[in-house]
C-alpha cells in the first residue's frame, strides 16, 4: 500500500504562514479603508 508523501515543515513555510497571513489581512484592511475614505462603491 502506497502512502502519499507528507509535506515537510521548514523555515520558509513557517515564515510564509506567520508573515504572509498578517500581511494579506493588513493589505485588505488598507485597501478597504482607502476605498471607504474615497467614497468608492463596494
HELIX and SHEET records of a PDB file:
HELIX    1   1 UNK A   11  UNK A   15  1                                   5    
HELIX    2   2 UNK A   16  UNK A   20  3                                   5    
HELIX    3   3 UNK A   21  UNK A   37  1                                  17    
END                                                                             
